[in-house]
Amino acid sequence: MMDGIHDLGGMEGFGPIPIEGGDADFADIEAWEQRMWALNSQMQVDGVTIDWFRHGIERMVPADYLSFAYFNKWCANYLMLLLDNGVISMEDVRRGTTGDRSAPAPAPTLGDVLATVRKSNRSFAVDQEQPPAFMPGEPVRTLAHIRSDHTRLPRYARGVEGTILTHHGSHLLPDEGAKGRHAGTHLYSVCFKATDLWGSDANPRDTVTLDLWEPYLVPA
């Protein structure tokens, strides 16, 4: 969601980030978190795309977004998605069951798991008749204002000049995917000087590279 609490890049006032070491081993996380991960890999909700899933989390109440654990956000989001799509009702939530207790599914085999992974390994590239508007090496400027409920252009990189590094062809546009629309446009890697993003205190040798869709860009 545009300018939502999730878009924290460049924001101030949250204090230092506590770094306690590397990533925790999956076996060490809480049992309910392991269960949420398993449910995520098995649940299929009609019409839900990765961009609609992300948009759902972005719509969380800011206080909840900042205080919920990572998999807690997933749990709350799936509850919203299942309610929104009519898969369950609030009465089902209150009861803790849909009332339809079917027999447990058999445990999947390794072959079943591999087949599921292969099926989910899809490309988001789409055919595009229009030629790209920009070429590698060309200067561009990002839009200062985004009229979209969901976007992959972070707030800190708006209205900033950068340089096209690579053209990746045409890919599904997240702004449309969050609305359930299947539409693609050209995708580029754009390089920005750190000083243009963060000001004169940034290291002048540093750069930031973002993958951005054509509607986010205009000629510099």
C-alpha positions as CSV (number, residue, x, y, z in Angstrom):
1,M,0.0,0.0,0.0
2,M,1.4,3.4,-0.9
3,D,3.2,5.0,2.0
4,G,2.2,2.3,4.4
5,I,3.9,1.3,7.6
6,H,5.7,-1.6,5.8
7,D,7.7,0.9,3.7
8,L,10.4,1.6,6.4
9,G,13.3,2.3,4.1
10,G,14.8,5.7,5.0
11,M,12.5,6.3,7.9
12,E,14.0,7.5,11.2
13,G,13.1,7.3,14.8
14,F,13.0,3.6,15.3
15,G,16.4,3.3,17.0
16,P,19.2,0.8,16.1
17,I,18.4,-2.6,14.6
18,P,19.2,-5.4,17.1
19,I,21.5,-7.9,15.3
20,E,21.7,-11.1,17.4
21,G,23.6,-13.3,14.9
22,G,22.7,-15.4,11.9
23,D,19.3,-16.8,10.9
24,A,17.8,-19.3,13.4
25,D,17.6,-22.9,12.4
26,F,14.1,-23.9,11.3
27,A,14.1,-26.6,14.0
28,D,14.6,-24.0,16.7
29,I,11.6,-21.8,15.9
30,E,8.3,-22.2,17.8
31,A,6.0,-25.1,16.9
32,W,3.2,-22.7,15.8
33,E,5.6,-21.0,13.4
34,Q,6.6,-24.3,11.9
35,R,2.9,-25.1,11.6
36,M,2.2,-21.8,9.9
37,W,5.0,-22.5,7.4
38,A,3.5,-25.9,6.7
39,L,0.0,-24.4,6.2
40,N,1.3,-21.8,3.9
41,S,2.9,-24.5,1.6
42,Q,-0.4,-26.4,1.5
43,M,-3.2,-23.8,1.5
44,Q,-4.5,-22.7,-1.9
45,V,-6.9,-19.7,-2.0
46,D,-8.5,-19.0,-5.4
47,G,-7.5,-15.6,-6.9
48,V,-4.7,-15.0,-4.4
49,T,-1.4,-13.9,-6.0
50,I,1.9,-13.1,-4.3
51,D,1.1,-9.4,-4.8
52,W,-2.3,-9.7,-3.2
53,F,-0.7,-11.6,-0.3
54,R,1.8,-8.9,0.2
55,H,-0.9,-6.2,-0.1
56,G,-2.9,-7.9,2.6
57,I,0.1,-7.7,5.0
58,E,0.6,-4.0,4.0
59,R,-3.0,-3.3,5.0
60,M,-2.4,-4.4,8.6
61,V,-3.0,-1.9,11.4
62,P,0.4,-0.1,11.9
63,A,0.6,-1.1,15.6
64,D,0.0,-4.7,14.7
65,Y,2.4,-4.7,11.8
66,L,5.2,-3.3,14.1
67,S,4.5,-5.7,17.0
68,F,3.5,-9.0,15.4
69,A,6.2,-11.6,14.8
70,Y,6.9,-12.6,11.2
71,F,4.7,-15.7,11.0
72,N,2.1,-14.0,13.2
73,K,1.7,-11.6,10.2
74,W,1.3,-14.5,7.9
75,C,-1.3,-16.1,10.2
76,A,-3.4,-12.8,10.4
77,N,-3.1,-12.3,6.7
78,Y,-4.3,-15.8,5.8
79,L,-7.3,-15.3,8.2
80,M,-8.2,-12.2,6.2
81,L,-7.7,-13.9,2.8
82,L,-9.8,-16.9,3.8
83,L,-12.6,-14.6,5.1
84,D,-12.3,-12.2,2.1
85,N,-12.7,-15.1,-0.4
86,G,-15.6,-16.7,1.5
87,V,-13.6,-19.9,2.3
88,I,-14.5,-19.5,6.0
89,S,-16.9,-17.3,8.0
90,M,-16.4,-15.4,11.2
91,E,-18.6,-18.1,12.9
92,D,-16.1,-20.7,11.7
93,V,-13.4,-18.6,13.3
94,R,-15.2,-18.3,16.6
95,R,-15.9,-22.1,16.6
96,G,-12.3,-22.9,15.6
97,T,-13.6,-25.3,12.9
98,T,-15.7,-25.2,9.7
99,G,-17.7,-28.1,11.1
100,D,-16.6,-30.3,8.2
101,R,-14.1,-32.6,9.7
102,S,-12.9,-34.8,6.9
103,A,-10.4,-37.6,7.3
104,P,-6.7,-36.4,7.6
105,A,-4.9,-36.4,4.3
106,P,-2.2,-39.0,3.9
107,A,1.4,-37.8,4.6
108,P,3.0,-36.6,1.3
109,T,5.9,-38.6,-0.1
110,L,9.2,-37.0,-1.2
111,G,7.9,-37.4,-4.8
112,D,4.7,-35.5,-3.9
113,V,6.8,-32.7,-2.3
114,L,9.1,-32.4,-5.3
115,A,6.1,-32.4,-7.7
116,T,4.5,-29.5,-5.8
117,V,7.8,-27.6,-5.8
118,R,8.2,-28.1,-9.6
119,K,4.6,-26.9,-10.1
120,S,5.2,-23.7,-8.1
121,N,8.4,-22.9,-9.9
122,R,6.8,-20.6,-12.5
123,S,8.0,-17.6,-14.5
124,F,6.4,-14.2,-14.2
125,A,7.6,-13.2,-17.7
126,V,4.9,-12.2,-20.2
127,D,4.8,-11.4,-23.9
128,Q,4.8,-7.7,-24.7
129,E,4.3,-6.1,-28.1
130,Q,5.4,-2.7,-27.1
131,P,9.2,-2.1,-27.3
132,P,11.0,-1.0,-24.1
133,A,10.9,2.8,-23.5
134,F,14.5,2.8,-22.1
135,M,17.8,1.2,-23.0
136,P,20.8,0.3,-20.8
137,G,22.9,3.3,-19.9
138,E,20.0,5.7,-20.3
139,P,19.3,8.1,-17.4
140,V,15.8,8.0,-15.9
141,R,13.9,9.5,-13.0
142,T,11.4,7.6,-10.8
143,L,8.0,9.0,-10.2
144,A,7.7,11.3,-7.2
145,H,4.0,10.2,-6.6
146,I,2.6,6.7,-7.1
147,R,-1.2,6.4,-7.5
148,S,-1.4,2.7,-6.5
149,D,-2.6,0.7,-3.5
150,H,0.4,-1.6,-3.9
151,T,3.8,-0.8,-5.5
152,R,7.3,-2.1,-5.6
153,L,8.8,1.4,-5.9
154,P,10.0,2.2,-2.3
155,R,9.3,5.6,-0.9
156,Y,13.0,6.4,-0.4
157,A,13.6,6.1,-4.2
158,R,10.8,8.3,-5.5
159,G,11.6,11.4,-7.5
160,V,15.3,10.3,-7.9
161,E,17.5,10.1,-10.9
162,G,19.2,6.8,-11.8
163,T,20.7,4.9,-14.7
164,I,19.2,1.8,-16.5
165,L,21.6,-1.1,-16.0
166,T,19.6,-4.0,-17.6
167,H,16.4,-4.6,-19.4
168,H,14.8,-7.9,-18.2
169,G,12.0,-8.1,-20.7
170,S,8.3,-7.9,-19.7
171,H,7.1,-9.2,-16.4
172,L,3.8,-9.1,-14.4
173,L,3.2,-5.7,-12.8
174,P,2.7,-6.0,-9.0
175,D,0.4,-3.0,-8.9
176,E,-2.0,-4.8,-11.1
177,G,-1.4,-8.3,-9.6
178,A,-2.6,-6.9,-6.2
179,K,-6.0,-6.2,-7.9
180,G,-6.2,-9.7,-9.4
181,R,-5.3,-8.4,-12.9
182,H,-2.9,-10.3,-15.1
183,A,-0.9,-7.5,-16.9
184,G,2.8,-7.1,-17.7
185,T,5.2,-4.4,-18.6
186,H,8.9,-3.9,-19.1
187,L,11.2,-4.5,-16.1
188,Y,14.6,-2.9,-15.6
189,S,17.4,-2.8,-13.1
190,V,18.1,0.8,-12.2
191,C,21.2,2.0,-10.4
192,F,21.1,5.0,-8.0
193,K,23.9,6.9,-6.3
194,A,23.7,6.6,-2.6
195,T,24.2,10.3,-2.2
196,D,21.1,11.0,-4.4
197,L,19.1,8.7,-2.1
198,W,20.4,9.5,1.3
199,G,22.1,12.9,0.9
200,S,25.7,14.1,1.3
201,D,26.3,11.9,4.5
202,A,26.2,8.8,2.3
203,N,29.4,7.2,1.0
204,P,29.8,8.6,-2.6
205,R,31.2,5.3,-3.7
206,D,28.1,3.4,-2.8
207,T,25.2,2.7,-5.1
208,V,21.7,1.0,-4.8
209,T,20.2,-1.1,-7.5
210,L,16.5,-1.7,-7.7
211,D,14.4,-3.7,-10.1
212,L,11.6,-1.3,-11.3
213,W,8.8,-1.5,-13.8
214,E,8.4,0.9,-16.7
215,P,5.4,2.8,-15.3
216,Y,7.5,3.9,-12.4
217,L,10.0,5.7,-14.7
218,V,10.2,8.8,-16.8
219,P,13.1,10.2,-18.9
220,A,15.6,12.1,-16.8
